[in-house]
Amino acid sequence: MKKYNIFAGNFGSGKTEISVNTALFGAKKKSLEGKHFIVTAGATIEPIDPVRFISNHSSGKMGYAVAEALAARGAKVTLVSGRTSLECPQGVEKVDVLSAEQMYEACNAVFEQTDGAVMCAAVADYTPQTVADEKLKKGDGDMSIALKRTKDIAASLGEKKGSRVLVGFAMETQNERENAQSKLERKNFDFIVLNSLRTEGAGFRGDTNVVTLIDMKGAEELPLMSKRDVAERIVDKIES
């Protein structure tokens, strides 16, 4: 904090001295001011008919925490969000989507105007080949639904990332480190955030997480902490 002495007014034979705390005027520039990031969050929804859909258990809490942490450091943040019950963080621009296709289109529409992206959403890998116009009625026998592969959002951004920062997430239940390392390389991430459903305190819905930050140089295992604190560590690494 700096203080400046300002002499104002002339009261009698003396001057009035005022101390000014420059911190009150926001003198310090925020570390990511002028940068723009995409953050994806939440679960996508793949419709089967007007009533039913395929989705997952993601609450969006981790992605929203990352968006909030980036905005707090001065970045412009475009939050591309699947369905959640969370409020949009202050200072963040939110784009609501439902399906993996909508998320793909929203991310690719703005990526080239950004400085990077954090791919935190739980995106469906498959979607129904056809969507019924009417509710599918229950019959006497079994029913099967043909699925097709969704577009790989992270891979599409990785192909054109250039000097941008691209961060991925991996949720694994087996061969965690090997699968995350493979995903890091295949999708051209700068680093990937690995969490395991087998670790107590990690995963969907909760307010805590246990993650490992992996890049091409190695891995950093973080202890159990709040998702807000994990978000701060992720943004620290983005800055580095």
N, C-alpha and C positions, 0 to 999 in steps of 0.2 A: 504494500500500500504506500503510495506517495502522498505527501501533503504539500500544498502550496500556500504561501501567505499572500493574501490579497488585501490591499489597503483600499478601503472604500469609505467615502464620506469624510467630512472634516468637522468634527464635533468639538467646538471650543478650540483649544490649542493643540489637540492630538488627532491621531488617526485611529480608525477602527480596524483591528486585525482579525481576519476570518481564516480559519483552517478548513481546507477543502479536502475531503477524502475522495480520491479519484476512482476508487472502486465503486462508489455510488453511481458513477456515470458510465459504467460498463466499459472502462478503458481497455480491458484485456480482451483481445480477439479470441473467439472460440476456435479450437484446434481444427475443426472440420468445416469452418465457414467457407462458403463458395463451392463446396462439394455436393454432389447429388448421388444418392443411392436408391436402388430398388431393394425392398425387403418383401419376400413372399411369406405368408403365414397362414395357418389354419388348414382345414381339410377341404379337398375338392369333393364335389358330389356328382356322380355319374348316373343320370336317370335311366330307369328301366321302363317305367310307365309314368303316368301323371301322379302316382302315389308313392312308388318305391324307388329306391336308389342304392348305389354302392358307395360307401364312404369308409371312414376310419375314425379313430378315437382322438385325433388331434384337437386340442383346445385353442391353439394359436398363441398361448401364453409366451412361449419362447420367442417367436417371431415378433410379437408386439413389444416385448422387452428390448429386443435388438433395435427396432424402429425408434423406440423412445430414447435409447442410449445414443444413437446416432444424432437424433434431433437435438438432444441436450448439448451436444458438442458443436452445434451450429450447422449441421448438414441439412440440406433439403432431402426429404425422404418421401418416396412414393411407396406406400404400403399396399401391395396387391394381396388382398385377403379373401380366402375362402370363408365359409360360414363359421362364425364364432359368436359368442355372447359378450365379447369384450368391447369396451369403449375405445375409440381411436385415440392414441396418445396426442397430447397437445403439440401443435406445430407440425403435424404429419398429415400429408395428403393421402387419403385412402381411396383405393379403387376396389369396389366389391365385385367379386366373380363367384361363380358356382363350380363350373366344370374345369377339367384340366385344359380343354381347348380354349376356354375363355381366359384362363391364366396365362397360357402360352401367348395368345394374341396381345394381352395387356402388357406383358413383360417385353416382348419383342418390339412393341410400338414405341417404347421410350428408352430402351437399353442404350442405343447408340448416342443418346444425349446425356448419359450419366457417367459417373466415375467408377461405378461398380454395382454389384448386386450380392445380396445375402439370401441364399435359397433355403429358407427355413420351412416352407409349407410341406405338408404331407400330401403329395400329389398321387392320385390313382394311377397305377401302371396300366390298367385295362379299363375299357368302357364298353358297354353293350354295342354290338354291331348295329342294331336297330332299336329304336325307342317306340314302344307301343303308344298309339294315340289314346286308347282307352285302358282302364284298369284291367290287368290280366286276372281272369277269374280262376279260382282254385278248381282243379279237376280231381279225378280219382287217382291218377298216377303221378309219377315224378315229373318234374319239368327241368329243362336245362336252358341256359342262356348263353348264346354265342358272344364271345368277347373279342375285341380287337385292341391292339396296343395303342396307348395314347402317345402323343408327341412328347419327346424328351425336352423339357424346357431348359434345364441346366446345360445339357449338351449343345443345344442350339445357341445359347449365349456364349458357351465356351469356344465355339467355332469362330466367333467374331469379337472376342473380348479385347484383343490388342493389349494395351497397357492398363486396362481397367482391372480392378480387384474383383475376383469372383470367389465367393465363399459357399461351400456346400455343407449339407448335414447328412449324416448317416445314422439310421436307427437299425440296429442289428440284434439278432438273437443267437447267432453262432458265427464263429470265425470272424469276430468283430474287426480286429485290426487289419486282417488281410483283405476283407471286403471293402473296408473304408479306404485303404491304400489304393486298391484297384479303381474305386470310384473317383478318387482324387486325380489319378492319372488319365482315366478315360474321358473325364468331363472337363479337363483343363482348369481345375480349381487351383487357386493359390494356397488355400488350406481348407481342411474339412473338419467339421465338428462331429465327433463320434459319441453317441450314447447308446447304452445297452439296456434292453428291457429286463435283463437279468439282474441289474444292479439296483439295490434298494434305494429309493429316493430319486431315481431317474425315470424319464419317460413321459408319457402323456398325462395331461390333466393336472398334475401336481404343481406346487409352487417352487419345488427344488429340482436340481438336476445334477448329474455327475457326468462330466464330459472329458474327452481327450481331444486336444487340438493337434491335428496332424498336418504337416507340410512335407515337402520333398527333403527337408533336412533332418526331420525327426518328429518326435511326439512329446507333448506336454500334458501329463495327466493332472486334472484339477480335482480337488476334493469336493465333497458334497457342499453345495452352496445354493442360494436362492437363484432363480432364473434371472432376476435383475442383475445379480452380481456376475453370473455367467455372461450375460449380455455385455457388461462392462469389459470383461476380459476379452471377449470377441472383438469389440471395437478397439481395444488397446492393440490387438494384433493387426487389425485392419490399418491402423495408423502407422504401425511399424513397417 
